[in-house]
Amino acid sequence: VDYQSLRRRIQKPFDKFVARNVSLFITGSRFAGDRLVKVLKIDPGKAKPIWNGVAVPNFKQVSPTKVPGEINFPVASFVIGMVAQMVVRKGHKVAIEAIAHLVSSHSLKNGDIALVLEGTGPLENDLRALVSKRKLTEFVFFVGEVENPFDLIDYIDVMLLTSVSNEDLPNVISEAMAFGKPIVASDLSGIPEQVIPGKNGFLCSAGDIEAFSESLNCLRVSPTLRGTFGERSRSIYQERFTSEVSAAKYKLEYDS
C-alpha cells in the first residue's frame, strides 16, 4: 500500500529501515512482489514470489443434502459457493446483485440455482436485508461459519469470489481448485495467477455485476464446461499451489 494515508505515512520510516536491512522479501503472489518493489523502491532482485501452498483433506463424498451434525445445504441444479468474511472488500453485494441479474435475465425458478454464503461479519444483516429486498430468499442462503468449509467446497458446483479491493492470492480459490471446482472471481491482485480465463474459470472486473452473472450462467448451462474447467483447476493446483510445491521452493531459498 502506498503512502497516501496518514497511517502509511507514519509507517514510512519503519518501511525504509526494513527495506535496508532485509536481504530477500518473499511474497505470496507476483502481483504483491511487483507492488513491494514499487512502494519500497527496492531492487527487483530483493523480491521473490512463492505462491502460497495450501493443504486440503482427503477427498470424500458428503451427503447430497446434509453434512452430519452440521447443516442442510440447499438443493439446486446449480450450486454456487462463496466462502468469505462478510466485509466490504469481499464484495458480497456484487455477488447478490449478480444472482438477481441472473435470475431475472433467464427467468430462473426455485431449485434452478442456489448461492450459498459461508461466513459471518459486520455486513451480514445488511446482506440479509438486500437478499430480502431483491426477493432472492429462494436463491441465496446464509449458512454461517461451517465447521469444516471443505464440506461446502466439495458440495458446490462453482466457487465465486467477488472481491472489490485488498486481495492478494486468496487461499479459498486454491482450495476450491484442489477440489476440482471452476472459479468465477474478480480480476484483482494475484487472482489472475490462480484463474486462467477460459481454462479453469472466468475473471470479471471488480464490481461488474453483468459480467459475473453471465460468467455464472455459462457454467450453469454447461455441465461439460464445468467438468473441463474443474479438471484444469485441479491440474493447476497440483502444479502451483500444493503445500509440497511451496515448501520445496522455500527450501531452495534457504539452501542458497
Order of alpha helices (4+ residues) and beta strands (2+ residues): alpha-beta-alpha-beta-beta-beta-beta-alpha-beta-alpha-beta-alpha-beta-alpha-beta-beta-alpha-alpha-alpha
